[in-house]
């Protein structure tokens, strides 16, 4: 999964410091990230690739193996011989896992800051806290922390078959696992039951925790569960505004997955290999 970057070590301790030449510079515009082309590949630029002005106002976000990652608020200029190009953030999934994780985590924090320039309570400008990762209203003191949305994803099995659905928003036609956001007042297990019933009309039992994953592409903490069909198979009753199709897929018919960035792909592969 994208956050599993060992032996590299991620440290999100809140520190305020100026960047060094070997530190990484993160710059985003909407759903793009500024990358440095190196041969046929891509990497996150370092401050040694940029003119000195890039370090002005750079905000330290976190470090990986001691290398700082800093957020830039304006488009930096490259030194002669360096080529910087804005690329879609989804390209990060094709880079080394620790690089992709760093890039998408920085994007999440950058989006959060951009969406909270003004206080939601009184409308006054927000400023960065000097003691923690938070934004503080300059007038009423309202404090905002990075947004994290809890969501569940569940692998429902019936013997050797796995329940899979296709989203109405799918552009690839691929089937995946059921998922949904936690509502106010719900436990995680209640969310699992509700989502499966709402989306396909299936009752489940034996809900068990599997694993969790920070998914910065959508500011989400994904919590994975396994479950079993409760009773005989009913006909599907699809939540048609979200689900276009659902089916039970035999373990032997599930193809091996090349993309292991998401917890959903990991769980499907675990079922295929008999680990679920």
N, C-alpha and C positions, 0 to 999 in steps of 0.2 A: 504494500500500500504506500501511497505517496509520502506519508509521514514517517515511514520506517526507513531511516537514513543511516542506521548503524553501519560501520563503526564511527560515522560522523556524529558530532554531539551538538544539539541545538540548545541554546541558552537564551531565554527570553527575559532575563533580569533587566529591570528598568535602570538604565544608566544614561547620563548625559555627557557626551564627549565629542571631540572633533574627529573627523575621519582621517585615517592615514592613507598613504598611496596604495596599500594592498587591500584596503577595504572595498566592499561592493557598493555600487551606486544603483539605486532602484528608482526608475522614473516610469510613470504610467500615464496614459491618456485613454480614458474610457476602458475598453477591453483590450488594450495593447500595452506591451512592455518594451522598453528600449533595450535592445540586445546588441552585443558586439559580434560582428562576423569574424570568424577565425577559420580560415580554410573553407571547408564545406560545412562547418558546424557553427554553433552559436554558444555564447556564454554571456553571463551578466557582466557588464563593464565594471572595472575597478576605477578608483579615482586617478590611478596612474595613466588611464586612457583619456582623461578629461583635462580641460583647462582648469586653472586654479579657482576660477569663479564658481565651479560646481560645488565646492565644499562649503560655500557661504549658506548658512541656514539649513544645512543637511541635518536630518533628524535620525538619530540612532534608534533602530527598531529592535534588533536582536543580534546574536552572533552564532556562527557555526564553526566549530574548531578554532575559536578565537578570532576569526575574521568577522569584522563588524559589517552589518548591512544597514545602509542609510537610505532614507526616503528623501528624494529631491522634489522640490515644489515647482521647479521650472526646467525646461528642456536644456540639458547641458551641451556644451560644444566639445567635440572630440579633438584630440591632438592630431597633427598631421600623420597620416599613415594608418589611422584607426577608422573603421567604418561602423557607424552606429545606425541601426534601423529599427523602427517601431514594428513589432510583430504581434500577432494575436496571442493573448495569454495562453490559449489552449496549446500552443507550441511547447510550453513548459513541461507538458506530460511526456514529451519525446526526449527531453534532456536527462542527464544523470539525475537519479531520484532526489538527492540532497539539493541540487540546483533548482529543480522544479518546485520542491517544497519551499525553498527560500523565496523564490519568485512569487508564488501564489500566496504565501503568507504575508509578504509585503503588500501585495495587491489588496488583500482583505483589510489591512490596517489603513492603507491609503484611501480606500473607498469609505471606510468608517469616518475618517477625518473630513473627507470632502462632503459627506452627507450631514455633518454636524458642525457646520461653520457658525450656525446661530442657535440659540437656546430654544428648545421646544416649549419651554414654559413661559418665557417673557419676550423672546425674539432678539435679545441682545447678543453681541458677538461672543463666541467661545474662545478660550485660550487653553493652551496645553498646560497641564499640571506640572509642577516642578518636582513632585515627589513620587508620582505613580503614573501608569499609563491610563490617563483619563483626560477628558476635556471639561473645563470648568467655566460656567457662565460668568462674565465680567460684571454682571449686575446683580443677579439673584443668587448666585453660587450653586445653581443646579449642576450636578456632576453626571457626566456620561462616560460609560465604559465601552470597550469594543463589543460590538454586537455578536452574539453567538446564539444560533437558533437550534434547539434540540430537536432531533428527528429520529424516527426508528426505521429500520429496514429489516425485513423478516424473510427467512427461507422456510416456507411451509412445505412439508413433505407428506406424502401418502405412500408409505412403503418405499418403493424404488422410484417414485415419481416426484418431481419438484413443480410447485405452482409458480408459473411465470406469466407476466403481463406485458402488454405493449402500450406505451403511452400515446395519447392523442397528439402530443408534441413531438413524437419521435420522427427524426428525419432519416434514420437508417433502417427502420423496420425491425430492429433487434428487440428481443424480449429480455426482460430483466425482473428483478425482485420487487415485491410490493414495498412501498415506503410512504412515510407521511410525517407531518410535523406534530409535535406534542401540543395539546391544547391546555389552556389554563385549568388547573385543578386535577389533571390526570396524572396517574403513575405511568411509567414507561410501558408496563404490561397492559394497562388499560388502553393505551394508544395503539399497541399492536393489535389487540382484539378489535378495536373500533375500526381501524384502517382496513383490515382484511374483510370485515363484514361490509363496510361502506363501499369498498371498491369492487368486490367480486361476490359478496353474499355468501361467504364461507365461514363456518364456525371452526375454531381451532382450540387446541389444548396443549398441555405440556410445554408452555413457553419457557425457553431457557436463554440466558444471556450468552452471546457469542464473543463479541469484541466491539470496540468503538474506534472512531476515526475522526479527527478534525478535517473538515472538507471546506477549505477556504474559498473555493470557487463560488459557493453560495452562503458563506458565513455560517456554516452548519456544523454541529457536532452530530455525526451519525452514530447511532447505537444499534448494533446488530443483534438480532435474536433468531433462534430457531423455534419451530413449532410443528405440531402434527395436526392433520385433519381430524376433526371431532365428528365421528359418525360416518355414514355413507356419503359418497360424493353427491352434492346437490348440483343442479344446473347453475351456471354462473348468472349472476344479476349484476351487470357492469354499471359502474358510475360513469356514464357515457361522456360526460364533459371532461373526464380525465383519462379514462381507459378505453382503448379501441378494441382490445382483444385480450383473452386470457386462455391459458391451456395448461394441462399437466404434461410435463416433459419427462420421459424416461431417462434415468441416469445414463444409460448407454448411448442416448441420442444427443447428449449435450457435448458440443465441440469444445476442445481445449481453448482457453482464452489467452490471447497474447497481451492484453492490457490488464495489469494487476495493480493499477493506481488506486482504484476505489475498493471500498469494503464490499460493495455489491458483487464486483467481479471476483474478489477473493472468496466470498461465500458460495458463489456458483461453482467455482473451481473446487472448493472443499467438498461440495456435494458430489460433483462428478468423480472425484477421487475416493469417495467413500468415507471422508472425514466428518461429514454430517449425515 
